[in-house]
């Protein structure tokens, strides 16, 4: 019985993995434009068509991140201590309703602990509006 249960769990795992691969590999069109799931795919298809739309949008977004000084450059040869943790960054591509392409860098912040000093609540209570 235990061997059958393990085999069924493995089959279910493989089926879920196949579904996920199918969802991530299918072509997505938004407002008549093909939206990509992966950076490599966006760059290859853009290069094949002679268009640099996605690359230009990525460079604009990354230059804005640098402009806001979101990250500190520690320089070449910096050895991170135990208080540093590697996290993944990936790009998410979208087309806005006006046809403007958008690429956003997404950081896996769920992989790190949030410092108590930077945690805040942006919830507004209805009672605060009723008191005025």
N, C-alpha and C positions, 0 to 999 in steps of 0.2 A: 504494500500500500504506500509506504513512504517513497519508494522509487517512482511510482506512478505520479504521486503528488509533485515530486521534484521535476519530473519530465513535463508535467502540465504547466508548472510555473515557468520553466525555461521556454516552452512554446509561447506562452502568454507574453513573456518578456520580448521574445523575438518578433511577435506580431505587433506589439506596441512600438518597437524600434522601427519596424518597417513602415508603420503609419506615420511616425514622426518624420522619417526620411522622405516619404511621399509628400507630406505637407510642406516641408522645407524646400523641396526640389521643384515644385510646380511653379509655373510662370504666373505672376500676379500682375494684372493691369489695373491702374487707377487713372481715371480721367483720360484714357487713351494712351497712357505712357506705361512702359514696362518698368515695374519696381523690382529691385533686386534684393535678395536676402543676404548675399555675401559680398564683401569688398572685392574679392578677386573677380567674381562674376560681373560686377558693375564696371570694373576697369577694363576687362577683356572685351565685353560687348560694346562698350563705349569706344574703345580703340578700333575695333573691327568696323564700326559704322563711321568712323572718322569724327566722332563727337566727343567732346570733353566735358559734357554737362555735369556728370556726377563727380568728376575729379575737381572741377571748378567749385562746386558746392561744398565738397569736403574741405578744400583748401580755405574757403571763406570761413567755414565753421571753425576749423582749427586755428585760423589766425585770430578769430574772436576769442577763443579760449585763451590764447596767449596774451591777447590784449587785456583781458580781465585779470590776468596774473593768477590764474587758478592753481598753478603748480609752481613749485620752486625747483630751479635747476641746481642740482648739487654738484654738477661737473663730472668730467670723465675720471674714472678711478675711485669714485665714492663707494665705500663699502657700507651698505645699510646694516644697521644693528638689529637686535631682536625685536625692537619696537616697530619695525617696518614689515609690511606684508605685501607680496605680489598679488595684484588683482587684475582681472581681465577687463579689457576695453574692446568694444566692437562698435561698428557704425550701423545705424538703423536708417533706412532710406524711405522716403515718402514723397508723395506729390500733393501739394496743397490744392484747395478747390479752385484757385485762380491759375493753376498750371505751373506754379513755381515749385521747382524741386527742392527738397530739404534732406539734409544728411545730418544726423545727430550722433555725437559720440556718447555711448552709454557705458558707464563704469559699473562694475559689479560691486556696488557698495554694500550689498548684503553680506559680503564675505568678510567685512571688517566690523569691529565694534564701534559704536557711535560714542564719542566722548560726551560726558554729561554736560560740559560747558556749551556744546553746540546744539544740544537738543532743545527744541522750542515747540510750542503748541500754537497753531494758527487758527484755532477754533474760536468762533465768536458765539457767545451765548445770546439767545433771544431775549433773556431778561435784561441784558445790558441796554438793548434798544428800547425796552418798555419803560425803563426808569426815567428816561429823559422826558 
